[in-house]
Amino acid sequence: MKKLTSLLLAVLALFLLLACKPPHHPKHPNYGIKKPKVIYTPDKKNLDKMVKKLQGSPYVWAEEGPNNFDCSGFTYYMYGSMGIELPRVAREQAKMGKRISAKDLQYGDLIFFATNKRNNKKITHVGMYLGDGWFTHASTVKHEVVYSNLFTSPYYKKRLRVCRRYLPETTAKIAAATPWGSKGFTPKPIKIPNAIPEQKMTNLHKAIVIKTQMKEIEQTSVKGNFYVQVGSFIGKPKSGLLYSITRQGFHYKIIKFPKAGKSISKLLIGPYLTRNEAVEILTPVRKHIQKDAFIAEIR
C-alpha cells in the first residue's frame, strides 16, 4: 500500500511539473514584442552575468523573456538589457552590427545558422559565442537555453553562415569563472571552417575500445578508486570533450599508457570512494557527455 501511494504521489508530482511548463510551440503565440528593461551597461562582464543566470530557461516560440525565450528572443533580451537595440528576429539581427570572420570570434559575438533543409542560405537560428567553440542558445531540440560547441557539433559547424559583433570595443576581460565553471579559461579566436576533420569530430563521441591488462593502468588514490570512464582514445582527448565535462561540474582524470606502439589515454570522471557514488554520476554523464560511459574500478 505504501509503495502504491508513493508511486501515485510521484506520478502526480511529475504531472504537476509538466503542467507548469509552458508549451514549446503555443497554439496562440504572443507575437507582441516586449522590450527588455535596461539594467546593465554594455560590457562582457554584465553579459556573462546574464549568460549564467539564464541557462536552462525554457524554449518557447515567439517569447523574448524574461523567463522564456526562442533563439532570437534570447539574444534580443540579453543585448536589450544592456541598452543595445537589435531587431527581434534572427534573419534581421544578422544584418546589423559589425560583420566578422569566424576566426575572429570573441565572447559576446552572435553567430547565425541556416537550419532549413530546403534553403541552406536562409538564417533561421542564432546563438551567442562564448569562446573556444562554445556558444549559448535557446535550443529547439533541447527546448531550453543550453551550451553547444562548434568543434564537436558537425551539425552547427556545417550550417554557420554569419558572425556579427555588437559590443563596443573594450579591453575588459570577463571573469575567470566561465558559465560552466571551468577555472582559468580564456576565450580565444577559433578557426571553424574545416578546423577539425569530420572523422576526428566523430571520434569525440565514440570511444575506441581497447583491451589491455589492468596492471598497465594501475594507480592508487586516497580519494577513491571508482570512476566513470568516458572513453579510451589514441592520443589526447579533444578539448571540446574536456570542456563538456567541466561545464557539467565534473572533474576528469587522464591516464596514459603505451599500447602497440601508440599512446593511449583513458578519460575518467572521478574518483569516488564507493561504487554507488560513481553509479549516481553515471546517468547524467551518459545523458550529457557520453552515452557509452561505464563504471571503472582502478587500484
N, C-alpha and C positions, 0 to 999 in steps of 0.2 A: 504493500500500500504506500509506504514511504517513497519507494522508488518511482511508483507511478505518479505520485504527487510532485516529486522533483522533476520528472520528465515533463509534466504538464506546465509547471512553472517555467521551465527552460524554454518550451515552445512558445509560451505567452510572452516571455521576455524578448525572444527573437522576433516575434510578430510585431511587438510594440516598437522595437528598434527599427525594423524595416518600414513600419508605418510612419515613423518620424522623419525618415529620409525623403527628401524631395525627389520626384521623378527626374531622370536624366533628360528626357525629352517631353516636357509637359504638353498636354493636348492643346492648351491655350497659352502659348508663351507670352511673356510680358516684353513686348518689343520697345516699350518706353525706356529711354536711356537715362539712367540715374548717374548724374555726375558726382564723382567722389569728392569728399571734403578734403581740402588741402591741409595736411597735418605735419608734413615734413618738408625740409629743404631738399633740393635735388642733388643728392650725392650717393656714393656707393654704400656708405655705412647705413644710411636710412633705408636704402633699397634692400640691403642684406637683412635688416630687421623684419621687413615685410615678407621676404622670402621664407625665413624661418617660421614666422607666425602662421603663414597661410598654407603650408604643406599639409596635405590631407583634406583640404576643403573640398566639398562635393562639386562634381561637374554637373551643371545644369544649363541647358541650351538657352541662349539669349539673356543670361544673367551676367552682371558686371560687379558683383559684390554687394555688401562687404562679406557675405557668408558663403555664397555660391557663385560659381564662375563658369563661363565657357572659355575657350582658349584665348580669344581676343579680349574678352571681358576681363580676364586675369591681368593681361599686360596693360589694358586701358586703366584698370583700377590702380595698379601699382604706380604707374607714371603720373596718373591724375592726382594721386595722393601727395605727390611732390610738386604739384603745380605745373606739370608738363602735359599739355593737351595733345592727345593722339586721336586719330579717327577711331570709331568704335569697332570696325570690322578689320580682319586681318589683311585682306587684299588692299585696303586703303592705308593701313598702317605701313605696309611695305613700300608705299610711295613717298613716305615722309622721312625726315631725318637724313643723316649722312650715310651714303652707301659705302660699305667697306667690303674688303675681300675676306674670305673665310680664314685665311692665315693671320689676319689682323684682329680677330675677335677678342674682345675684352669683357670683363664682368659687366653685366647690365645691357649689353647689346641684344637686340632682338633678332631672332633667326626665323625665317619663313619657309614653309614647306608646301609642296604641291602633292596632295594625297589623293586627288581624284583620279581614278583609273582611266577615265575617258579623256582627261585633259591634264597632261603632265606639266603644263605651264601655269595653270590657274592656282593662285595662292589660296589655300584652304585651312592652314594651321600655322600657329605661331608659338614660340617659346622664348624664354629669356636665358641667355648664355651665362654660365657661372665660372667656367674655366676648365682647362684640361679635358675638353669634350663634353662636360656635363652641362645640362640645361634643365630648367624647370618649366613645366607647362601643365595646363588643365587637359588631362588626357581623356579622349572619347572612348578609349578602350578600358582603362582602369577606373574611369568615372570619378576621378578626383585629381587634385593637384599633386604631381609626382615629379621625381627626377628621372631623366633618361640620359644616355650618353651616345654621342655621335660616333665614337670609336667602336663601341660594342653593339651598336644597332645598325645593321645594314639597311634596314627599312628607312630610318630617318636620314642616314648619310646619303642614300641614293636620291632622296626627294628634297634635299636642301636646295633652295633657289635664290634667296635674297638674304643679305645681312645688313642691318641698319643700326646706327648709333644715334642716341637722343640725349644722353647725359652730357653736360658741359665738360670740357676737357679739364682734368684735375689730376694732381699727383697723389691725392689721398688714397690710401690703401684700405681695403675692408679689413674687418677684424680677423685675427688668425683663426678663430673658431668658425669654420665654414658651416653651411646649413646642415651637413650630415655629420658634424662633429670631428672631422679629421684635423688634427693639430699640425701646424706648420705648413699647411697647403697654401700656395700662392698661385692664383690663376695665371696662366701663361698662354701665349698665342699657340694655335694649333694649325696643322695642315690637314684639312678634311678631304679634299678630292684625292682619292687614291692613297690616303695616308696609311691605311692598313689593308693589305690584300684580303679579299673576301674569305679565302681559305683560312687565313690566320684568325680572322674575326670569328669564324665559326668555331674554331678550336677553343675559344674562350668559354664556351658553354658546353663543350663536350669533352669530358676528361679523357685522357689517354690511359687506357687500362694497362698497368704494368705490374707483373707478378714478380715479387722479389722476397728474399728471406728477411724475416723481421730483424735479424741481427745487423743487417746493413743500415737500419734506421733506428737502432736502439738509442733511446735518450731517457733521462730521468727528470722529474720535475717535482718540486715540493708543493706546487700548486695543484697537482693532479696529473693523471695520465690518460684521461679520456678527452677525445677531440671529436669535432665534426669535420670529416675530411671532405673538402670541396672538390679536389681532383688531383691528378698527377700530370705533370707537364714536362716536356722536353725543354730545358732552359728555364727561364724565369716566367712566372705568370704575368700576363699583361696588366698594366697599371689600371685599366678600366675595371677589371675584375676585382683588384685590390681595393679600389675606391668604393665599389659597390658593397664590399664587406664592411668597411669602416663607416660608411654612411648609414648602415643599419645598426651601428653601435657595437659591433663585434671587434674582437682583437684576433689577428691572424698570426700564424707562425709558418715559416717555410723551412722545411727540412730538405737538404740537398744530399744526394749520393750518386756515385757513378753507376752506370748500368750499360753494358755492351758498348763501352767507349763513349757514352753520352752522359751529360749532366742532367739528372732527373730532379725535379722539385715536387715535393708533396706539399700542397697548400692546406693548412689546418686552421680551424677556428677553435680557440680554447687556450689553455687547458681547463678541465673541470675535474673536481675531486671525485665525483661519482658518475656512474653511467646515467643515472636518472637525470642529473643536471644537463648532461650532454643531449639526452633524448628530448628534453624540453626545448632545446635550442634548434634541434633538427628540423622541426616543422617550419618555422619562419625562414630558415636557411634554404630549404627546398622550395619555398614559395617565392622568395625574393632574390635568391642568388644562384643556386644550382639545384635543379630538381633531382639530380642523381647523387646528392651528398649522402654520406653514411657515417655511422659511428666507428671510430678507430681507437683502439687502446694501444698506447705506445709506452713501453717501460724500458 
